[in-house]
Amino acid sequence: MRSWLTYTAARLALFAAAFGVVYLFGARSWIALILAWVLSGFASYVLLSKWRDQMSASVVDWSNKRQDKAVGNRLVDGAAREDEVQDEILRSQEQGDAVAEKSEPAEGTKK
């Protein structure tokens, strides 16, 4: 979170500095805003690449942590556990049926 704030503050500072320079050179109104936006974009691309990478890494980490806690993932995990339990019940029933068939005498044999 801190990297996002520092990067955003640095971008705003670069924009303010670029706007000041453009304003001193005589650009006014929308032209000054557009030129300052373009200049600050180029400057931030060059000067703030390290901070941008740090911010990107922190956003990816945050997204991964949030995704792990997502309701959809918990539902899928719960459904998988339920399927395992049902499969185990079916296996035990099949084994019980196989044991019962072996223990019953064949037709035509005497007890």
C-alpha positions as CSV (number, residue, x, y, z in Angstrom):
1,M,0.0,0.0,0.0
2,R,2.8,2.4,0.8
3,S,4.4,1.9,-2.6
4,W,1.2,2.9,-4.3
5,L,1.0,6.1,-2.2
6,T,4.6,7.1,-2.9
7,Y,4.3,6.4,-6.6
8,T,1.1,8.4,-6.9
9,A,2.6,11.3,-4.8
10,A,5.7,11.3,-7.0
11,R,3.5,11.3,-10.2
12,L,1.5,14.3,-8.9
13,A,4.7,16.1,-8.0
14,L,6.1,15.5,-11.4
15,F,2.9,16.8,-13.0
16,A,3.0,19.9,-10.8
17,A,6.6,20.6,-11.7
18,A,5.9,20.0,-15.4
19,F,2.9,22.3,-15.2
20,G,5.0,25.0,-13.5
21,V,7.7,24.8,-16.3
22,V,5.1,24.9,-19.1
23,Y,3.3,27.8,-17.4
24,L,6.6,29.7,-17.1
25,F,7.2,29.2,-20.8
26,G,3.9,30.9,-21.6
27,A,1.4,28.0,-22.1
28,R,-2.0,28.6,-20.6
29,S,-5.3,26.8,-20.2
30,W,-5.9,23.4,-21.7
31,I,-2.6,23.5,-23.7
32,A,-0.6,23.8,-20.4
33,L,-2.5,20.9,-18.8
34,I,-2.0,18.7,-21.9
35,L,1.7,19.5,-22.2
36,A,2.3,19.0,-18.5
37,W,0.5,15.7,-18.6
38,V,2.6,14.5,-21.6
39,L,5.9,15.8,-20.0
40,S,5.2,14.3,-16.6
41,G,4.3,11.0,-18.3
42,F,7.6,10.8,-20.0
43,A,9.5,11.9,-16.9
44,S,7.7,9.4,-14.7
45,Y,8.4,6.6,-17.2
46,V,12.1,7.3,-17.0
47,L,12.5,8.5,-13.4
48,L,10.0,6.4,-11.5
49,S,10.5,2.9,-13.1
50,K,11.9,1.4,-9.9
51,W,8.9,2.7,-7.8
52,R,6.5,1.6,-10.5
53,D,7.9,-2.0,-10.4
54,Q,7.6,-2.0,-6.6
55,M,4.0,-0.8,-6.8
56,S,3.2,-3.4,-9.4
57,A,4.7,-6.2,-7.3
58,S,2.7,-5.0,-4.2
59,V,-0.5,-4.9,-6.3
60,V,0.1,-8.4,-7.6
61,D,0.8,-9.7,-4.0
62,W,-2.4,-8.0,-2.7
63,S,-4.4,-9.5,-5.6
64,N,-3.1,-13.0,-4.9
65,K,-3.9,-12.7,-1.2
66,R,-7.4,-11.5,-2.0
67,Q,-7.9,-14.2,-4.6
68,D,-7.0,-16.9,-2.0
69,K,-9.7,-15.6,0.3
70,A,-12.3,-15.3,-2.5
71,V,-15.7,-16.9,-1.9
72,G,-15.6,-18.8,-5.2
73,N,-12.4,-20.6,-4.2
74,R,-13.8,-21.6,-0.9
75,L,-16.9,-22.9,-2.6
76,V,-14.8,-24.9,-5.0
77,D,-12.7,-26.3,-2.2
78,G,-15.8,-27.3,-0.2
79,A,-17.3,-29.0,-3.2
80,A,-14.1,-31.0,-3.8
81,R,-14.1,-32.1,-0.2
82,E,-17.7,-33.1,-0.5
83,D,-17.0,-35.1,-3.6
84,E,-14.2,-36.9,-1.8
85,V,-16.5,-37.9,1.0
86,Q,-19.1,-39.2,-1.4
87,D,-16.5,-41.1,-3.4
88,E,-15.3,-42.7,-0.1
89,I,-18.9,-43.7,0.8
90,L,-19.5,-45.3,-2.6
91,R,-16.2,-47.2,-2.4
92,S,-17.1,-48.6,1.1
93,Q,-20.6,-49.6,-0.2
94,E,-19.1,-51.3,-3.2
95,Q,-16.7,-53.2,-0.9
96,G,-19.6,-54.2,1.3
97,D,-21.6,-55.5,-1.6
98,A,-18.6,-57.5,-2.9
99,V,-18.1,-59.1,0.6
100,A,-21.9,-59.9,0.8
101,E,-21.8,-61.6,-2.6
102,K,-18.9,-63.8,-1.6
103,S,-20.5,-64.8,1.6
104,E,-23.9,-65.9,0.0
105,P,-24.0,-69.5,-1.0
106,A,-24.3,-70.2,-4.7
107,E,-27.7,-71.3,-6.1
108,G,-27.9,-75.0,-6.2
109,T,-25.6,-75.8,-3.3
110,K,-26.9,-77.2,-0.1
111,K,-26.2,-75.7,3.3
